[in-house]
Each structure stands twice: as structure tokens, then as C-alpha cells.
Amino acid sequence: MPVSVRTLPTPAGATERAPAGPDHAAQLRLQARRRRRETALLLAPALLWVLVAVALPLAMVVWVSFWRADGATLVHTFDLDTWSGVVGSGAFRSIGVQTLKVVAIVLAVVATVGLLCGYFLARFVRSKRTATLLLMLAILPFWTSYVIRIITWQPLFGNRGVLNWLLLELGLIDQPASAFLYNETAMICAMASLYVVFVIGPVYWALSRIDDDVIAASRSLGASAWKTFWKIEFPLAKGGLVAGCFFAAIFLFGDYATEQLIGGGTNPALSGTIRAIAGSGQWPTAAALSVCLLAMTAIVLGIFMKIHDLRREL
Amino acid sequence: MTHLSYEEMSRQRALAEARYTRRSIVGGGLRAVGGLAATGALGTLLSACGGDSSSAGGAADGGGGTIREIGLSLTEDPRIFGPAQKELGIKIEGKSDNLGNQITFWQQNYRQFDDNQLNFNQLGAIQETIRPVPVREISAWNDQVMPLFREPGHPGYNERSGWPIAGTYTREAVQSRRYDVFQAVPTWFGFDAFGYLEGQAKGDLKSYGAIFDPANKGHATLINEPITSVMKVATYLEGSGRAQLEGPINNLTKRDLAVVFRFLGQLKDAGQFRLFWSDFGQLVDLLTAGEVWIGDFWASAVAAAVEGGARAVFVNNPTEGSNGWIQGVAISKQAKDYDAVVKYIDWSLERGVVGGILGVQGYYSPRPDSAQKALEQQDAPSGDGNAWEYWYEGAQPDERPSLESRLENVADWQAYPDEFQEYSRLWTEFTAA
């Protein structure tokens, strides 16, 4: 039986008339100070951790981006050489655009597929147990390491992979096709398969929280299934969808292994470029590119927060 | 660039896997903290205070000395470290890294190390951090050392670049023609070329040209790293007469680089390259799965792919010539125990352990006489004759040509190019195109 807010007991003292006078004001100030001190103390460990593990390393990266690489010697200076090289480089710009393009496509795929799968689990699987089982199956690949998940694409889609074997057996091709691996499409498919689970879970969770009566009310008032979905279910599932995409985007921007192992290194993303450049000893350029990547990620995450304020989900 | 045997890579993998158990992470962390406190931080503090850190060491190890070394995993092999420590009575603390990290790590931390076992193609990048070594102080550097490494003009010497002499000795020692001071001391060397899958790759399979032949379109590959890839392409372009380059092929000018990258760009646009490979294990997988047919494969990866059932072939002496490389020891400007490193270099050259272990992986010693002693006691891979005859003398030239013929075939030696940043910039543009 839901309890009305109006019937809730009033907090003790809230309705009492506050006694006036300088003593009371001083007491209130003291209380406020104590509260602030307590808040600061409670926050201190987390703030300290964020400072040491996040803020300082980030500040270091920004600082290194103002160094200069003189051959392989790192000159600890403060100049804009590295930044002007990075900003002025057509190659880095096109890598940045390529990165955004791939992230956008993969996010579109994972959002669509994730929404469909989540919807299927929430609406078409009646038994909670089966839905949980199916959800666990979707998460199952995450029990293995990331690299193993990527590498399994090779026996599936490689020259001697299952797909080629099948197509050859069916007589649809007479030579193994090399179109399924080491290109952008293969990379996008692999990334989508890796990150779609981030969306399925939250969407399923959001949809399964919608009261069946709400759906029934919509339908009984004459709304079509589509209209019900679009006007009721989708807005209520939006939080889950955005949360899933939010986390998928974080991983996507940082993913450099899929690009190398499935993309073949011929369509580099910013993360892979940073790794290669840092590996050749050019730390300032790698640091400047890292700042760019961080900014891109922050902007995209900011857009997600604009679409749906995830803090409301907490 | 790491040049690893399959066994070495397997060992590395096993070690890497074992390394990350919970207990070892805790232990490793504690050791790292302890080590940092004991060496790194203290060394930094001393250097920062302007203290002379090149005092005699060895107190902690019973008098023989301690060497703090950075190198590739191959040079950090316990089969080498073990006997060296035992026979010399010194302690060796090794840290292995990959090429790029090795340069950068060394640049930042050379004050805390005594030596760097490195590919000489890094020397140009770390000039300011290393201490030149007078030749007379290395007693193993005697008449038994291959003349190639002692003076210009012998088979394998490149007139235009001056390598390997230009890489081995200081600029002054080369200009004065005295060859009496090392930049770094060579302890082993080898040759890079290319490989292919038999029955798949088409065209003239003795030439690098096959990598760029449209008949192999969509099945060719190059390593995703500018110095060695660019040098291979330059070797082909000049060796085949397709281009006349200004600089030596191990140190191209900006104009040369434009020629190389125009050629590569056209090929990439036409879909010549299936992918760019980046590590040993990946290359072996690609070859055994038949994903790539031809490319600048490492000999050791080809050997591993053959073990895995692939019909892979390494071309030892391509028409346009191979790319030689040298590995050796550079001593830190702030080495604490210079004498111990010198003893270790002498041991590496003379004792034959290094020559024996690396010899059966296809690499050579500048002191073949010492490697010979170790290799003659081992069988050839084919079981026909001994390892010395097979690996050095070319007893089966179809499989493994003689060292002599390989020296005659070398196009140039890998070096750190003056225009490295341009190499790197253009390579990034090329891969992103």
C-alpha cells in the first residue's frame, strides 16, 4: 500500500517556532560549521584519491604536452611547438575525424541492437528466470579477457574461419573471402559486439521497471503498440540507453587493440596513434593527442548528459 | 625492434602470465618500492645534488660489482645472466623493454643504470646519455673480431653511410680513422629481409618487389613501425633502380622520404596492404592462418610459423640486399660500476655463451671464434653436421646461406635517422590515409 507524502510524519522540531536571540544564532553558526567540517572530513579520502589518481596524472599529461621532443631527447620546456604541430597536422585531424566517425557508428549500432535486445528481454520473455538467464548469456563473453574476445573473431571470420568454411561448403564462393577481417566494417562489427552488452543491461532494467498497468492503460486508451513504445516506453528507457552508451563511449574512445587486431592497423584511431607515438618516444606529441582525446570524450559524454541527466538515475 | 625467437617469445608469454598472480603483484610492488627507494630515488637525489655517482661499486655483492642494465628480453636471458654472474662474480639486475620504451625509459632514467643493451639503431637517439669506451679497455676486442667491425672497407661495409663503423665508434674516432673509441660495443648482429607463404605469394620471390607486386594485392603487409619499414622500401626502390636516393638508405633525407611515401601511398590506395602487423605472436598467427602472403617478416617468426604448419619461407639474401642490424652494449654516462660492465662485455664477446645461445636463433657474434666453440658442440637443425657449419658456414645454403654471403648481400645497417620525426609523421599520415 503506497503511503501518501502528506501522511508522512513531519520531522521533529520542523514545525517548532525557532526561538530568536543572539545565543541561538551563534549556536546555528556553530552547527553549520560543524556540518561543513564533517562534510569536508567525509569527502577528504575520496577527494584525495581523485587528486592523486586522476587530477595529478592528468596535470602531468597536460604538462608533458608542452615539452618538446628534440630527436629522441625530451626537452623539459614550456612551449607551443608540439601543440602547433598537432593542431596543424592534417593526418591527426583526419585520425580525429575517423575516431569520431567510428565511435558514432558503433554507438548507433549498440544503441539500436541494445534497445531491441533489452526490449525483447523485458517484453517478450515472460519468465524472470529465463530473462535473467539470457542476460547472463549476453554478459558471458565478459567473463573472459578482452583480448580473447577479440581474437575469437579470427577463427570465426578469418581465411580459414567458420564463416568462410560455411560459404565454401555451400558453394557460394570458390576462394576464401578476405572481406570479413582486417577492414573497417569488421572492426565496427567487433566493437559493437564487444560493447553492446553495456546497453542491453540498463535498457532491460529500465524497461522492466515500467508497471504493466501503464502499458495496459496506454493500449486501452487506444494507443498503438508503436505509439505506446514511442511515447511511454522509450522515454522511460532513455536513462538506461544513455547510461549504456555513456559507458560504451568511454571504452570505445580508449580501444586501440580492436583497431590493430581486427582493423589491421590500416584505419588508426586516436588511441592507437597515441600508443604508437608514445612507443616511439615522442611523449609530448602523445600527451597533446591524449589531451585532445580526453576533450573529445568529455564533449561526447557531455552531450549524453544533456540528452539525459544520468545523476537522476543515481 | 625486438628480434625474438619463438622459444623466447613463448618463455616471455609464460613469464608474463605467471607474473600477474595476486601474490606476485604484491611482491613485485613491494620489490619495486624497495628498489626505487634503494636505487632510483637515491640515485636521482645524488644526481640532483650534483654528487659524483660514478664511485666504485660492488660492496653489496661480494666484490665483483653490480650491473644495473636495461635491454631487450633476449639479452636478459637467464641462460646468459646465470653463467655471467657465476663466472664473473658480479650481480646483474636486468630490465627488458620494447624499442620505443627502451629509448624513452633510458632517456629519463639513465642515471640509475650502468648500461643499455640496445639495437644500434637507437644510438643516435641517446648520444647525450652514454659514455664512450676506449677500445683498449675491452680486451676481448682483439684480432679475432671480424674486420667488418674494426675498420672500413670489408665485406658488409657501406661506403655511403659508413656503417657499421659509423655506428660502432665515436664521430671523432671515425674522422681521425683511429677507430679507438666505441660509442657502444657490438656483441651480436643479424640481418632483416622478407618472407612469404609458398604456393600463395606470386611474382619474383627473390625480390622485395614481390611485396609491392599487384599480384599479391590485399595480401601484403609491413610492420607498423617507421624506421625498419621505410628502410625496406628504400632498399627496394634504390636496389631495383626505381629511385635514386640522396641519403644512405638508413638515413633518408626529407626529399627521399617524399619519394618513399609517394610510392607507399599509391600502393595503399590501390589496396595492396591487408594490414600492418605489430608483434611477433600476431605475425605467427597471421602466417599460420594464411591471412597474409608476403611481407617484411622476421626470420624467427617465419621459423615459428613453419613449426605451426605454415609453408613459410624466409628470403635470406634478397636481390636488393638485406638490412643489417647490430646489438651491443652502451655504457651510461653515470655508470656506477664501469669496470663491472667492461668485464661483462669482455665475457659476452669472448666466453661464447652469448654466441652459442643466439647463434642457434640465427644471429651472429662479432667474435665468431668464440661462438664457434659453443656451436660446434651442438647439432645442426637438420641433424646433418654441427650447428656451426649450419648457421655460420652455409652447409645447407638453400636453407641458410653462409655468413660470408650474407655480408656480401647487406644493403645497409639499421640506424636512427636524423629525420626521425619526419619518418614518424609521414608514417602516421600513411597509415591514416
Chai-1 contact restraints between the chains, C-beta under 6 A:
chainA,res_idxA,chainB,res_idxB,connection_type,confidence,min_distance_angstrom,max_distance_angstrom,comment,restraint_id
A,G71,B,A125,contact,1.0,0.0,6.0,A-B,restraint_1
A,A72,B,I103,contact,1.0,0.0,6.0,A-B,restraint_2
A,A72,B,A125,contact,1.0,0.0,6.0,A-B,restraint_3
A,A91,B,T428,contact,1.0,0.0,6.0,A-B,restraint_4
A,A91,B,E429,contact,1.0,0.0,6.0,A-B,restraint_5
A,A91,B,A432,contact,1.0,0.0,6.0,A-B,restraint_6
A,S94,B,A432,contact,1.0,0.0,6.0,A-B,restraint_7
A,I95,B,A432,contact,1.0,0.0,6.0,A-B,restraint_8
A,G158,B,A289,contact,1.0,0.0,6.0,A-B,restraint_9
A,N159,B,A289,contact,1.0,0.0,6.0,A-B,restraint_10
A,N159,B,G290,contact,1.0,0.0,6.0,A-B,restraint_11
A,N159,B,E291,contact,1.0,0.0,6.0,A-B,restraint_12
A,R160,B,A289,contact,1.0,0.0,6.0,A-B,restraint_13
A,Y182,B,R274,contact,1.0,0.0,6.0,A-B,restraint_14
A,Y182,B,L275,contact,1.0,0.0,6.0,A-B,restraint_15
A,Q260,B,S278,contact,1.0,0.0,6.0,A-B,restraint_16
A,G264,B,L275,contact,1.0,0.0,6.0,A-B,restraint_17
A,G265,B,N224,contact,1.0,0.0,6.0,A-B,restraint_18
A,G265,B,L275,contact,1.0,0.0,6.0,A-B,restraint_19
A,G265,B,F276,contact,1.0,0.0,6.0,A-B,restraint_20
A,T266,B,L275,contact,1.0,0.0,6.0,A-B,restraint_21
A,P268,B,T431,contact,1.0,0.0,6.0,A-B,restraint_22
A,P268,B,A432,contact,1.0,0.0,6.0,A-B,restraint_23
A,G279,B,G100,contact,1.0,0.0,6.0,A-B,restraint_24
A,S280,B,G100,contact,1.0,0.0,6.0,A-B,restraint_25
A,S280,B,S424,contact,1.0,0.0,6.0,A-B,restraint_26
A,G281,B,G100,contact,1.0,0.0,6.0,A-B,restraint_27
A,G281,B,I103,contact,1.0,0.0,6.0,A-B,restraint_28
A,G281,B,T104,contact,1.0,0.0,6.0,A-B,restraint_29
